[in-house]
Amino acid sequence: MLARRTLGRIAAQPPVLGAAPSGSRNMATLREIELRLKSVRNIEKITKSMKMIASTKLAKAQRAMQAGKQYGIANSEVFEHSPVEESGKRRLFLVISSDKGLCGGIHSSVSKAARRALADKDAPVESDTPVMVIGDKAKAQLARAAGKNIVMSFNQIGRDIPTFADAAGVADLIIKSGVKYDIVTIVYNQFVSALSYEATTMQVESESALKESPGFKAYEMEDDVTKDLAEFSLANAIYATLVESHACEQSARRNAMDNASKNATDMISKLQMQYNRGRQAAITNELVDIITGASAL
């Protein structure tokens, strides 16, 4: 009689090692922990691979950024000698981002800076201040707060290292769009170091603004000269900000993937410890039941 009760108790144990006892709720079984461990390990492999790819692209992007900065420096020297009165001028905001994600707060950074710039210049988001966006991510974010202001958007730019041809194409479309403006305010991410960046702005004057500046009024020149200079200056500024934003994106993606890999490693350690404890508890319970049954016999 006693042996029959003992065998019945042993047969009632869970058939799978580490399975949750009958009637238990919200208890992770060893099988569930094992599947979760496998999933987190796969994620860790992916994030480590993406970090290595981003590190390689960052080195190339930094070299392109150093070359592209010369275009921005040349523009700054021109506009320093031709200051323009900004009050009462119609502005066009050009927000530079990208189409890809998994790169930290790159997109939200320029979106917030664009909204602040609109407010700082006494141009609330409900006004008719035109906004153009490079990159689908920033466009989606700005569409919620300033959707009526977005007059044009660009995508598929910066998939690889941006070129001057990309910047010239964007500048040409802006000029041919028919949008009236006196000053173009470019909102982009400025590269500070491999670990940090900050959203900033760059001013580019239009043809009409250059003609009204005291530095240009002092000389007699043909209209085509000022027009060509304004178009070339806009392309230069867009190129310089594109390559710098691209470098920031690769840097942020590498840091994001590095943090994700570290988080995955920590989670693997915790899950592995939980799995080992659960497995040890299950084996101990099996041994206790076997020894109890043998003692009863």
PyMOL commands that set and color helices and strands:
alter all, ss='L'
color gray80, all
select helices_A, chain A and resi 2-11+30-80+106-120+136-149+164-176+207-212+214-217+223-296
alter helices_A, ss='H'
color red, helices_A
select strands_A, chain A and resi 91-96+131-134+150-154+183-193+196-205
alter strands_A, ss='S'
color yellow, strands_A
deselect
rebuild
show_as cartoon
